[in-house]
């Protein structure tokens, strides 16, 4: 697999593509790029994160930076603390939803956001112009341990979204990773009774990292057995949130943003931003509240950039990522959980009751291991096979009144992603089958 360096960070398979030397070089250059200042770091629970943490500290010290280490912490906590501490930037050591053998560096600007496209371009140019070398430093281990990141994060959420009066029984599946302490704690502060599942820090994940319905079946059975009002599952770095309803049914991570936006827009009208791969249900929610929706290329940085341009009240991605800038300008599972608790409490309804009033869509997500070049060669054939509005901003998106299809190379995995949605399950299955035949 090639080492992947994009707006989503630097990631690869540990000791094959992503080695200690490579981590050192990129972290060192990022410290120089930011101006040899104060840098905040944090990590998820992967075994490789322990050694990469030491390498990153060494690299940043070698660049003249002072390191503030939050330890094991959710990615959104690290980004929030960059702002709170007025640091020059941050590095999160996490491969997020990627399998356990992967790891990554996510680069954070002084605004407490991932690098925008122009910043990534500037950093890439800086790397190309500098000679990658491993220089030892006399300032080794200049690091300040600061284990209050999660506490600060939770206090900020509670100040904005007050606790609710109804004591929901809520389950949490944090995949034994960075959200294992933070997610249960914010729910307790919101007034919930919390039931923990996979909430102990561990170097091995007890399930596949993505909180998709097929990956959280055990958690669904747990929620059903405990007769919980709802359940929340997150990915290893706790920026994506998936929901289990009161019947123990995984409702799909696409509904997380819809529910959160429904609550926020019920309080105040404003713009919403999401990416081209997110369910059409968000269109319906936005129209219901008389607001406007903007779509961008996939990637948190792209969504955030557009949110800033249009002064959006809320945004995010259909993978369970909710961005609520009133608290944190990044995908934040803690914020998403708090918003959804507020929605259920104020409407005095369960998740399934609220979803019953939303239009029903069927979404299908597939991966193909083919090259970007092959996809580009077959793009015209795909367009010819379907009638619809064409959007070429991010791969290929085809939209009609009945369905939409989005085909794009992933920036976080060596795959081509094919996502489609329609009101008919059979219809979207047939359309994606046609695309796969063309590409193969």
Rosetta blueprint (number, residue, H / E / L):
1 X L
2 X L
3 X L
4 X E
5 X E
6 X E
7 X L
8 X L
9 X E
10 X E
11 X E
12 X E
13 X E
14 X E
15 X L
16 X L
17 X L
18 X E
19 X L
20 X H
21 X H
22 X H
23 X H
24 X H
25 X H
26 X H
27 X H
28 X H
29 X H
30 X H
31 X H
32 X H
33 X H
34 X H
35 X L
36 X L
37 X L
38 X E
39 X E
40 X E
41 X E
42 X E
43 X E
44 X L
45 X L
46 X L
47 X H
48 X H
49 X H
50 X H
51 X H
52 X H
53 X H
54 X H
55 X H
56 X H
57 X H
58 X H
59 X H
60 X H
61 X H
62 X H
63 X L
64 X L
65 X L
66 X E
67 X E
68 X E
69 X E
70 X E
71 X E
72 X E
73 X L
74 X L
75 X H
76 X H
77 X H
78 X H
79 X H
80 X H
81 X H
82 X H
83 X H
84 X H
85 X L
86 X L
87 X L
88 X L
89 X E
90 X E
91 X E
92 X E
93 X E
94 X L
95 X L
96 X L
97 X L
98 X L
99 X L
100 X L
101 X L
102 X E
103 X E
104 X E
105 X E
106 X E
107 X E
108 X E
109 X L
110 X L
111 X L
112 X L
113 X L
114 X E
115 X L
116 X L
117 X H
118 X H
119 X H
120 X H
121 X H
122 X H
123 X H
124 X H
125 X H
126 X H
127 X H
128 X H
129 X H
130 X L
131 X L
132 X L
133 X L
134 X L
135 X L
136 X L
137 X L
138 X L
139 X L
140 X L
141 X L
142 X L
143 X E
144 X E
145 X E
146 X L
147 X L
148 X L
149 X H
150 X H
151 X H
152 X H
153 X H
154 X H
155 X H
156 X H
157 X H
158 X H
159 X H
160 X H
161 X L
162 X L
163 X L
164 X L
165 X L
166 X L
167 X L
168 X L
169 X E
170 X E
171 X E
172 X E
173 X E
174 X L
175 X L
176 X L
177 X L
178 X L
179 X H
180 X H
181 X H
182 X H
183 X H
184 X H
185 X H
186 X H
187 X H
188 X H
189 X H
190 X L
191 X L
192 X L
193 X E
194 X E
195 X E
196 X E
197 X E
198 X L
199 X L
200 X L
201 X L
202 X L
203 X L
204 X L
205 X L
206 X L
207 X L
208 X L
209 X L
210 X L
211 X L
212 X L
213 X H
214 X H
215 X H
216 X L
217 X H
218 X H
219 X H
220 X H
221 X H
222 X H
223 X H
224 X H
225 X H
226 X L
227 X L
228 X L
229 X L
230 X E
231 X E
232 X E
233 X E
234 X E
235 X L
236 X L
237 X L
238 X L
239 X L
240 X L
241 X E
242 X E
243 X E
244 X E
245 X L
246 X L
247 X L
248 X L
249 X L
250 X E
251 X L
252 X L
253 X L
254 X H
255 X H
256 X H
257 X H
258 X H
259 X H
260 X H
261 X H
262 X H
263 X H
264 X H
265 X H
266 X H
267 X H
268 X L
269 X L
270 X L
271 X L
272 X E
273 X E
274 X E
275 X E
276 X L
277 X L
278 X L
279 X L
280 X L
281 X H
282 X H
283 X H
284 X H
285 X H
286 X H
287 X H
288 X H
289 X L
290 X L
291 X L
292 X L
293 X E
294 X E
295 X E
296 X E
297 X L
298 X L
299 X L
300 X H
301 X H
302 X H
303 X H
304 X H
305 X H
306 X H
307 X H
308 X H
309 X H
310 X H
311 X L
312 X L
313 X L
314 X E
315 X E
316 X E
317 X E
318 X L
319 X L
320 X L
321 X E
322 X E
323 X E
324 X E
325 X L
326 X L
327 X L
328 X E
329 X L
330 X L
331 X L
332 X L
333 X H
334 X H
335 X H
336 X H
337 X H
338 X H
339 X H
340 X H
341 X H
342 X H
343 X H
344 X H
345 X H
346 X H
347 X H
348 X L
349 X L
350 X L
351 X H
352 X H
353 X H
354 X H
355 X H
356 X L
357 X L
358 X L
359 X L
360 X L
361 X L
362 X E
363 X E
364 X E
365 X E
366 X E
367 X E
368 X E
369 X L
370 X L
371 X L
372 X H
373 X H
374 X H
375 X H
376 X H
377 X H
378 X H
379 X H
380 X H
381 X H
382 X H
383 X H
384 X H
385 X H
386 X L
387 X L
388 X L
389 X E
390 X E
391 X E
392 X L
393 X L
394 X L
395 X L
396 X E
397 X E
398 X E
399 X E
400 X L
401 X L
402 X L
403 X E
404 X E
405 X E
406 X E
407 X E
408 X E
409 X E
410 X L
411 X L
412 X L
413 X L
414 X L
415 X L
416 X E
417 X E
418 X E
419 X E
420 X E
421 X E
422 X E
423 X L
424 X L
425 X H
426 X H
427 X H
428 X H
429 X H
430 X H
431 X H
432 X H
433 X H
434 X H
435 X H
436 X H
437 X H
438 X H
439 X H
440 X L
